[in-house]
């Protein structure tokens, strides 16, 4: 989860060690990203991420931002989904002037290594993209990003490629309170997990018996499709060194192909409740 409003404010403070800790809880009603019935499994996950950022001015109008992140997520019921990860992100930012309405343009690259309890998912993620940050008023801020994403994993099912477009709006209720809304659209590879079915086999490019789920009955399928992610959240600053964030996220993935005889829902839908506490030291 991302503390959209608090993170930049905390990161700009030059106090302490400059380390940011994000401790969170996620409740997910469909961790398998399945369509219906007993294939839909819910779980709770606990996460901790530690990050450190450094900034270098490259002139009066540009700067380089480098961020390193170490983290992990622990699932309560389906421990095979638990993982540790390490990431490095670099972004070159450009702002033509210091005027309030001047946008900030960015070019970013990110590499993230993941170690899952389910070895099928172990691998590396890569992302390359463009970003734009634009203040619209003294209370409303706009952020947009376009990215190409790739994941290389031990299993071909979890080795995916997609393109994403994201936009978010922040609204400052006060100096310490903010609401935010974001929408993201992805097109490319989608992974869904469930018991063996003719429909899934028909539309999948490749599938594998998934060892993250006990019983040996669940298969993960890679298909072509699109995904919408919508997030609504509230952020409350606790001062210079902390913030809390509460959000609801809806994920809907739709396969590109659908057999004429299929009777199941067309899309996979997941709802997530997210809560996190961010503090700096």
N, C-alpha and C positions, 0 to 999 in steps of 0.2 A: 504494500500500500504506500501511497505517496502523500506526504503532507504538503499539499500544493502551496498553501500560503505561508506556513510557518518555516519551512525548510530554508528558503532563500534568506529570510530575516535572521535566522539563527546562524546560518553559514557565514554571513557577512560580519558577524561579531568577531573581533580579534582578541578573545579572552580565553584563558585556560589552554587546553591542548588542541582545541579546534576539532575535537572528535564529536561526531553525531551518532547517537544511539536511537534506533527505532524498534520498539518492542510492541508487537501486535498480536491480535487474535482475529481469525477469520472463521466464520460459520458458512459452510457451503452446502447447499441442498442437492448438488449433483456433481460430485467430484469425478465421476466417470464420463460426464458429458454425453449421457445416454438419452434416448428419446422418451422412454416411458417405462412403467412397471417396475419390476424388481431389479432391472438393470441400473436404475437411478439410485445411487448410494450417497448418503450425506456424511459429513465429517466436520470436525473442528481442527484447526491448525494454529499452532503457536509459532511466532517468528521473532527473530532478533537480527538486526543488521547494524553493523558498525561502519561508518564511512568517514573519510577524510578528504578534504578538497584543498587545492592550491590554485592560485590565480597569478598569471604573469601578464603584465601590460606589454603589448606589442606596438604601442604608439598611442596617440591621443584618441583614436577611434576604434581600436580593436584590442582584444585580450584572448589569452588561452586559459581555459579552465580544465583542470585535470582532477578526476575523482577516483578514489579507490574504495571498494566496498567488500567487506567480509560479512557473511550472513548464513542463516540457516532457517529451516522451517520443519516443525515436527507435527505430524498428523496423529491424532488421538487413536483412531480405529484402524486406518489403513497405513501402517508404518512404511510400507514400500514406497509411498509417495514422499516420505521425509527426505530432506536433502541438505547438503552444505554447498555453498557456492562462494566464488570470488570473482570480482568484476573490476575492470578498469574502463573508464569512459573519458574521452577527450573531446572538447568542444571549442571551436574557434568562433568567437563572437565579434560582431561588427555593429557599431552604432554610429550613424553619420554625424549626429550632433547631440548635445546635452539637453535639447528642448524636450519638454515633457512628453509631447506626442510622438517623438522620434522612435521608430521601431528598432528592436535588436534582432539582427539576423544571425543565424548560427549554422555551422556545419559540424556534425558530430559523428563519432565512431565509438562503438562499445564492444568489448569482448567479455564474455562471462563463462567461466568453467563451473560445471555442476557435477556433484557426486551424490547420486541417489542410493537409497537402500535397495531399490529395484535397479539392478545393473543395466537393464535395457535402456534406461533413460540417461545414463551417464554420458557426458559429452560437453560440447562447447557451443555457445550461441554467439552470433555476430550480428551487428546492426550498424547500418550506415544511413545517415539521413540529413535533412535540412529542417531548421526550426525558425519560428518567428515569435517574438514576444512584443505585444503592443498594448500600451495603456490606452483605454478608450475614454475614461473619465477619471476623476480623482478617486473613484470607488471601484471601477470595473476594469479588469485586465483580461486580455486575450492572449492565448498561447495556441500555436498550431505547429504540427510537425508531420513530415512525410518521410517514411523510412523503408528500406529494404532489409528484410530479416532472414537469417538462415540459422538452422540448428543442425549440428552434426553429432549424432548419438551412436551408441553401440548397435541399436536396432534401426533398420531402415524405416520402420513405422514412425519412430520419433525423430528421424532426420527430415526436417521440414524446411520449406521456403515459402515466404509470403511477403506481401507489400502492405503497409499500413498507413492510414491517414488519421490524424488525431487533432481534435480541437477542444479547448477548455475555456471556460469563463469563470473568473473569480469575482465575487462581489463582497466588498468590505462593509459589514454591518456597523463596525466600530473599529477602533484601533486594535482590538484584540479578537474580534469575532468576524468570521467570514464564511460565506456559502460558496460552493463551487459546483459546476456542472461540466461534465466532459463526455464526449462521444468519440469512439474510435471505430474505424471500419478496416477490416483485414480481408484480403483475398489471396487465396493460395491453398496450402495444405491445412487440413483440419484433422484432428485425431479424436476418435470416439471409442469408448470401451463398453462392452456388453457381452452377453452370452452369444454363442454362435447363432447366426441367423442368415437365411438366404439373401435377404435384402442387403445386409452389411457386406457379405461376400461379393455380391453382384456389383456394388458401386465402389468398393475399395480398390486401391492400387496395390496394397500389400497389407497383410495382417500378421499378428503374432500372439501367442498365448502370453498373457500378461501376468508376470509373477508378483506384481504389487498387490494383487488381491488373492486371498486364500481360497482353496477349494479347487483350483485348476479349471474353472468354468468360464473365466472372463478372457475375452480376446480384445486386443486394441487394433483398430482399423484406421489406416490413413486414406483420406479421400480428398478430392478437390471440392472446395466450397468457399463460403464467405462467412464472416463473423462480425456482429455488431456488439460492442461493449459500451454500456451507458452507466455512468457513475454520478451519483448525487451525494454531496458530503457537506459536513460542517466542521470547521476548524476553530479551535479556541486556544489562543496564546495564553500561557501561564507566566509570561514575563520574558526576560532576555534568554533564559536557559531552558524553556520547556514549552510544549504544546500538546494538546490532545486532538484527535481526529476521529470522527465517526462517519461512516459512509455506507451506502447501499449500491451494489453493482449488479447489473443484469447482463448476462452473456447469452447471445443467441447465434448459433451456427447453423447454416443451411447448406446441405450438400448440393453440388452442381447437378448431379444426376439423381434420378428417381425412377425406379421401375414402375411401369404402368399398373402393375398388380399390387403395389404397396398400399397398405391401409394404415400404417403407423403415422404419427405426426411428421410433418415435413422437416421440422427444425429440432435442434437440441437446445434446451433452455436451462440456464443455471442462475440462481440468485445467491448473492453473497452479502453478508453483513460483516463489515470490517471496523475494528476499533484499534487505535494505536496511540502510544505515548512516545513522544520524541523529546529527547533532552540532550543538551550540549555540555561537555566538560573539557 
